[in-house]
């Protein structure tokens, strides 16, 4: 098969990314240099100009076809267009498939090896993820959310990353000549060092208050509230345990929320790393129940109202972020 990334459509690239993550699971994550699926969904999704949920949905679409710990969309047949992609690419070997996924965002291992940093792994695993997080994915993230930021309300963004003008985006209102310049930087972790090129320094000095530095931080959990990093998963992989270790080293408190059967698995994995007493693991049903009671102020009569509001909000999120309407929960009105 002759593989030409430029001739593969945007949706097919997203489907192939999901297929790769489903087929190779934790090994695939490691090959791409990601610490968790949540990180992979975010970075790959934004880098491909899509939503992170789309990459997750495509992974879940293929899960019933492979012997991993997830069930995926097992209650319905896989979609025809996904099966077509699967049949076309199912015989790709691991190295070829991983190289194809990396090529979707213009990553060339032969070129990148010439400028590899000291802490990059020899096969380019960390290099790929790091460059996406600090570069393309951060830029696409800004592009997708800038309209919701008060500072840029009403502005239209023009991508100038390939023009060499010292910033990544030029923002204008209508056809006015004056503009705002935004340089986007990404951090692999919550903290770290940033550097500007001489050109970026020069332009920042010339534009003054019209030059913005937009920094995208890489979260260390699926959700982070103050000093607590919350990881939501169906199965605690070794990559997740490593992330919990990193959370602790960064002064964060890891919390794993998983399925009932996954609690025992997660606890055993944490014991093997000697951190079981420093990481909390909760059954998702108990987690939701406890929160339901707390939000209802432990008034049994108010629990139903609180639950209804919770489910309505859940359905709103599904409508906004997911492509499969079957994920919505049907609410029956009481007589």
PESUL-V311785 format. One line per field, one symbol per residue. phi: phi as a letter, one per 40 degrees, with the letter a starting at -180 (. if undefined). psi: psi as a letter, one per 40 degrees, with the letter a starting at -180 (. if undefined). burial: I if it has 9 or more other ideal C-beta (glycine too) atoms within 8 Angstrom, else O. A space follows every 50 residues. Layout:
BEGIN
phi->???
psi->???
burial->???
END
This chain:
BEGIN
phi->.ccbdcbccccccccccccccccbfcccdcccgccacdccdcccdcccgb cdccccccccdcdccbcbcccgcccacccdcccccdccbccccdcccccc cccdbgcbccccccbccccccdcgccdcccccccbdcccccddcbccccd cbcgcbcbcbcccgcgacbbbbbfbcccabbbbbbbbcbcbicbbbcdcc dccccccfccbbbbbbccccacabbfbbbbbbacacccccccccccdccc gcbcbbbacdcccccccccccccgbccbbcbbccccccccccccccffcd cccccccccccccdccccccbbcbccccbcbcccc
psi->hhhgdeehiddddddddddddddebddddddeeieidddddddddddefa iddddddddddedeeifaeidageeiiiidddddddddedehiddddddd ddedfehhddddddfhideiideedddddddddecdddddddddeddehd deheihhhhedeefeeidihhihbfidiiihhhhiihdadiaiiiiiddd dddddddbeehhhhhhihieidihhbehhhhhiehhidddddddddddde eihihhhiiddeddddddddddefedeehhhihddddddddddddeffhd dedddddddddddddddddddieheeeihhhhhi.
burial->OOOOIOOIOOOIIIIIIIIIIIIIIIOIIIIIIIIIIIIIIIIIIIIIOI OIIIIIIIIIIIIIOIOOOOOIIOOOOIOOOIIOIIOOIOOOOOOIIIII IIIIIOIOIOOIOOOOOOOIOOOIIIIIIIIIIIIIIIIIIIIOOIOOOO OIOOIOIOIIOOOOOIIIIIIIOOOOOOIIIIIIIIIIIIOOOOOIOOII IIIIOOIOOIIIIIIIOIIIIIOIOOOIIIIIIOIIIOIIIIIIIIIIOI OIOIIIIIOOOIIOIIIOIIOOIOIOOOIOIIIIOOIOOOOIIOOIOOOO OIIOOIIIOIIIOIIOIIIOOIOOOOOOOOOOOOO
END
